[in-house]
Amino acid sequence: MTAKVQNTWMACCRELNAKLAAYKGTPDSLKNEAKISYWAARRYLLLGAKKRTKTADLLCIFFKIDLVENAKVQNAQLDELTRLIENVWDGTPSHAALLARLIRSTRSFTVVERR
């Protein structure tokens, strides 16, 4: 079983900056090929990417840089989480909704380690 997870922006940014540095075209050609404004193309070619923006995402798409990666679900951890939920959940729909909301609230936390 695999799940889609976001690549870290720092890894994508490094790859994007390397591709921008190696790009042999003009700002005008990058504008046409990547579907971004001329001034954005010029700025990215001169200064590179720093922050994740809509334009940076478009450039990642143009340069075929994956913003998501496949992460293999660890069956032992999945079994442990399933057992934990079975032990904690009282069986009611409202408690299930509360547990689901609690789990979703952790989405903003990132884990650096990948397996």
C-alpha positions in Angstrom: 0.0 0.0 0.0 1.3 3.5 -0.9 0.2 6.9 0.0 0.9 10.3 -1.6 2.8 12.7 0.6 4.3 16.1 -0.2 7.9 16.4 -0.9 9.6 19.0 1.2 9.7 22.4 -0.4 13.5 22.6 0.3 14.2 19.5 -1.8 11.9 20.7 -4.6 13.4 24.2 -4.4 17.0 22.9 -4.7 16.0 20.9 -7.8 14.1 23.8 -9.3 17.0 26.1 -8.8 19.4 23.6 -10.4 17.0 23.3 -13.4 16.7 27.1 -13.7 20.5 27.5 -13.6 20.8 24.9 -16.4 18.0 26.4 -18.5 19.5 27.7 -21.8 16.5 29.7 -22.9 15.5 33.4 -22.5 13.0 34.8 -20.1 10.6 35.1 -23.0 10.9 31.4 -24.0 10.5 30.3 -20.3 7.4 32.6 -20.1 5.9 30.9 -23.2 6.8 27.3 -22.2 6.0 27.5 -18.5 2.9 29.7 -18.9 4.1 32.4 -16.5 4.6 36.1 -16.8 7.7 37.5 -18.5 8.8 39.4 -15.3 8.3 36.2 -13.2 10.4 34.2 -15.7 13.1 36.9 -15.6 13.1 37.1 -11.8 13.3 33.3 -11.4 16.1 33.0 -13.9 18.1 35.7 -12.2 17.4 35.0 -8.5 16.1 31.4 -8.4 13.2 30.2 -6.2 13.0 30.8 -2.5 9.3 30.6 -1.4 6.7 28.2 -2.7 4.4 30.2 -4.8 1.9 29.5 -7.6 4.5 30.5 -10.1 7.1 28.2 -8.5 4.6 25.3 -8.7 4.1 26.0 -12.4 7.8 26.0 -12.9 8.0 22.6 -11.1 5.4 21.3 -13.4 7.2 22.6 -16.4 10.5 21.1 -15.3 8.8 17.9 -14.3 9.7 18.1 -10.6 7.4 16.0 -8.5 5.8 18.0 -5.6 4.4 14.7 -4.2 6.1 11.4 -3.6 4.9 7.9 -2.9 5.5 6.8 0.6 5.3 3.2 1.5 2.8 2.6 4.3 4.4 0.8 7.1 2.1 -2.2 7.9 3.4 -2.5 11.5 2.6 1.1 12.3 -0.8 0.9 10.5 -1.7 -2.2 12.6 -0.6 -0.3 15.7 -2.7 2.7 14.8 -5.7 0.5 14.0 -5.4 -1.3 17.4 -5.1 2.0 19.2 -8.2 3.4 17.6 -10.1 0.2 18.3 -9.1 0.5 22.0 -9.9 4.2 22.4 -13.1 4.5 20.3 -16.4 4.1 22.2 -18.3 3.0 19.1 -20.4 6.1 18.7 -20.5 8.2 15.5 -19.8 11.4 17.4 -16.7 9.9 19.0 -15.6 8.6 15.6 -16.0 12.2 14.2 -14.0 13.6 17.1 -11.2 11.1 16.6 -11.1 11.8 12.9 -11.0 15.5 13.5 -8.1 15.0 16.0 -6.1 13.0 13.5 -6.7 15.5 10.7 -5.5 18.3 13.0 -2.0 16.8 12.9 -1.8 17.3 9.1 0.3 20.5 9.5 3.0 18.7 11.5 5.8 17.3 9.3 8.0 14.3 9.9 11.5 14.6 8.4 12.2 10.9 8.4 11.1 8.9 5.3 11.2 5.2 5.0 
